[in-house]
């Protein structure tokens, strides 16, 4: 179950990701509280969209994985066997293939609906765990909203706890970390979008 620390860490990460949206909305003339509320709504919509996308991927790919697993294992054997022979390593490929195919078949024997239902049944095994999950999600988004509203003020007040002679250095280091982290996140998102477009086009043409 989610701990209090993990809840606040998740909220801090989400607030950091959504904060540029709040700044853009505020620059457009929207009140900061409304901008924070809109950013939280955008975040919830994005997470819900990712969940729906994941379900669709599972519905499509689980049968494909189950059907193509033997061919993938055979291709791996054709590539790996000559390499192992150079080092005089011999393997019983028939037993390996049988074990892998059996494991893949058992792991992916159900469709996406059954897999998702099984996961939800495990998470929501009791009323207490269901309430805990709902409360954690509600708390996360409330904390995200508060952090977005008070973002600049929080860092200003945090800087007041530092000795005056170190505040400028700490602010410069914090800004540098923020720039590097934002560049890293933008780069990762760009790579994911490019790979998603590439695989979507490649799989649609195959």
Number of C-alpha atoms within 10 A of each C-alpha: 9 10 9 12 9 13 16 17 14 16 22 17 12 20 27 17 14 20 21 14 19 25 17 12 18 16 12 10 10 15 14 17 16 15 24 27 20 18 24 23 14 14 18 13 12 12 12 12 12 12 12 12 12 13 16 12 12 18 15 13 15 17 16 12 15 17 15 10 16 18 10 12 17 13 11 11 15 11 11 11 14 12 12 12 11 9 8 9 10 10 11 7 13 9 10 13 16 13 12 15 17 13 12 16 17 11 12 18 14 14 14 20 12 11 18 14 11 12 12 12 12 11 13 15 11 11 9 9 14 15 12 15 16 11 11 19 15 12 16 22 22 15 20 28 25 16 20 28 21 15 16 11 11 12 12 12 10 10 16 10 9 12 9 10 8 10 14 13 11 13 14 11 12 13 12 12 12 13 12 12 12 15 12 12 13 12 12 12 12 12 12 12 12 12 12 12 12 12 12 11 11 10 9 8 7 5
